[in-house]
Amino acid sequence: KMVAVCREAMAMPDAGNILMFLPGTHEIRKTIELLEGGSVSRGRDVFPLYSSLPPAAQEAAITPGNKPKIIVATNVAETSLTIEGVRTVIDSGLARISSYEARRSINTLLVKKISRAAAEQRAGRAGRTAPGRAFRLWSEADHARRAEFEAPEVHRVDLAEAVLLLKAAGVSEIRDFRWFDAPKEDALVRAETLLHDLGALDSHGSLTEEGAKMASLPLEPRFSRLILAGHEQGCVSETAFIAAAVQGEGIFVNKRGGVGRKDFIFADDGSDFAGEWRAFESAEAMKFDPQRCGQVGVLARGAREIAQGFDRLASLAKRFGWDWKPVDFAANRDAVGRAMLASFSDQLAIRFNQGTLACKLVHNRRGKLDEESCVKNAPAFVAAEITEVEAREVITHLRRATAIDPAWLAELFPEDLTHTDGAAWDEARRRVVARKETRFRDLVLEAKETDQNVNLDQAAEILAEKVLSGELVLKNWDHTVDQWAARLTLLGKAMPELEMPGWTDQDKADAIAQICHGSVAYKDIKEANVWRVLREWLSSAQRSALDAYCPERVDLPNGQSAKITYEPRRAPFISARVSHLFGVWETPTIVGGRVPLLVHILTPGQKPWQMTKDLKNFWAAGYFQMKKEVAGRYPRHPWPDNPREWTPPPRKPHP
C-alpha cells in the first residue's frame, strides 16, 4: 500500500523529495525492495534512514543530491534530522514503541499506532520551504480515536535497568534524581523490588557487589543476573540460550493438534527450556527453513531470532573469558535450576497439591501451571513466562518452567527464608491449632499443624478477630453490653475530668481477647461470661460514677421512670406515651445536667409522634396540635385542655 501511494504521489506535479514513515527496519527493507524491483523509483534515488545506520549512510540520505529522493525512514526522521526538499510525506501511522511486557518481564519494541501529535509532526516535515502534502494511510475516524500525545517512555517501560545504572553511577536516592519526566511511584517501587529480589540492591536500597557486576553487562537486570548466575554455576551456555529464548518471539507455532511443543518436552526434563533447545537444534539442522520447521511445529522466524541473540550472548561470554561449553540441559540440570532461581526468584511457585495444576506464587499471587510442562512433579519451580488471561475470572498461566529444589533457597537467599512457630485457624473444626511455617518471602513453602502446645495468647487474638469480624458470635455479648459501652463512651466525652477508661474499637478487641484467653475452640467461648471481664474494666468508683451520671433509667418528676437508650454517635433518648409525660414540663437531663435527653413522644397507641429536646415548647404548642390530630382516635385517654392542671383519677381499690 505504501508503494502504491508512492506511485500516486510521484505522478503529481512538484512531488519533490518523498519521505515515507514505516515502523522498523524490516518494513523499510521490504518497501525498498518493492520500490526498486517494480521500477517505481525510476529516476529517483532510494535511501533507508534509521538510527542504527552507519553515520555515512545517514548522511547520504539527508544530503541534497542530483536526483530527487525517496527516503524510507523510521520515526527517527520525525524531529532529529533535517531533510531538504521534502514536499511529500507518506505516513503508515505506525511506529515501534518501547513498552513493558509483563508476560516475559521485559521491555519490548512493539508496532503500535502513533499519536495525533506524532502524525502532525511527521506531516510537518513536508513543505517547510514551499507548499507540501501528506498522505496518511488511516481514516479520519481512526485518527480521532488515537491518543493526543505519546506517553513518555519513562511511563511505559520497566525502570529496573535505569534504576540499576543510576545506582551504579552513584545516585543513592532515585527519587531525588532530576528526571526529564518524573516516573510514577509504583513503577519505581516495582523496579526496586525486582532489583532487591535479584540481589542487586540490599534491604536499604544500596547497590550490592552482585548489582555492580550486573550493571557492567549490556543486558536488562534479570538477564544480566541470569548470565552471571550461569557463569557462577558453570552453565553459561544454557542460561544464554534461555535469555535469548525468553527475549525472542518464541520458538513454537501456536496451533492445536499435530506435532508441536508437547513432542519436544520430556517428562524427566528439569526445565521446559530443554524442550525448546531440542526444537532449536531441529530448526538449525533444517537451516531455519519455514516450511520444514512448520511441519514439526517450530516457528522458523522465532528460531532464527533466538540464534541471533544466542550468538550475541556467546560473544559476550567469550569476551569476559567465561567458560563456554556445548549446551547440555540434562548434564547441567541442577546448575540450570540454581541459575534460574537466582534470576526468577520473584516468580517462584509451588502447587497446592499433586492433584491440581493450581499454584501459589511469591508476592501473594495465584496461577496455573501449563499442563504440558515437565515440572509437574517438582516440589517447586520458577516460571519464566506469566500470562494473565481474562475470562469469567482472571487466570494466570505459568509457562516455561524450571524445577528447583527448595533447599537451594537457603544457599541463595538465606535472608529471605523465615521459620515461625505460630497459630492458625482450622475452619473445619472451628478451633485454633499450632502451626509451624517455613516461608520464602511471603510464600509458604511448608506448614505443619497440631493441636498440641497452642500459644494461648495467639489463640486469643485469632478467636477475638473471628468474633470482631462476625464469623463467631459470643451469645452473651448482647444489647446490654452495647448499652454499657455506649454509656461509658458518652460519660468519657461529657465529663473528661473523671478520666474514665475509653472504649475504642481497640478497647473492644482487647476486651474480647481477654474473654477468649485460655480457650482454643469456639465451643469454649460460645457461652462465655462476658461480664467477668467487663466488670473488671472499671474500678468500684468508676462503676458508681457510670451508674450515677449515665444511669440505665431516669426518674421523672411525675413519679414515672423511663429506660434510657444509648447508641454510638447518637443522643441518648427515652420513649414515653404523652399521658406519661404529664407533669414533666422540662426536658430531663443526665451527666449532672450536661446532656439533655432526646424525648420520643408516643401516641397512646405507642406510635412515634415527635422527637424533641425541648419539652417546654412541646407543651406550649406541640401538644395542642397532637391533641387536634390524634385525640379522636384515642377517646379513652386523657386529653386535658390544660395539661398542667390535670390530675389523674384515683385508682380503684382492689375488691
Beta strands, then each sheet from edge to edge (+ up, - down):
strand 1: 17-21
strand 2: 45-49
strand 3: 69-73
strand 4: 86-91
strand 5: 94-101
strand 6: 106-113
strand 7: 133-136
strand 8: 348-351
strand 9: 358-361
strand 10: 365-369
strand 11: 380-390
strand 12: 394-404
strand 13: 417-426
strand 14: 431-440
strand 15: 443-450
strand 16: 553-555
strand 17: 561-563
strand 18: 565-567
strand 19: 570-577
strand 20: 589-590
strand 21: 595-596
strand 22: 598-602
strand 23: 608-612
sheet 1: 2+ 3+ 1+ 4+ 7+
sheet 2: 5+ 6-
sheet 3: 8+ 9- 10+ 12+ 11- 8+
sheet 4: 13+ 14- 15+
sheet 5: 16+ 17-
sheet 6: 18+ 19- 22- 23+
sheet 7: 20+ 21-
end
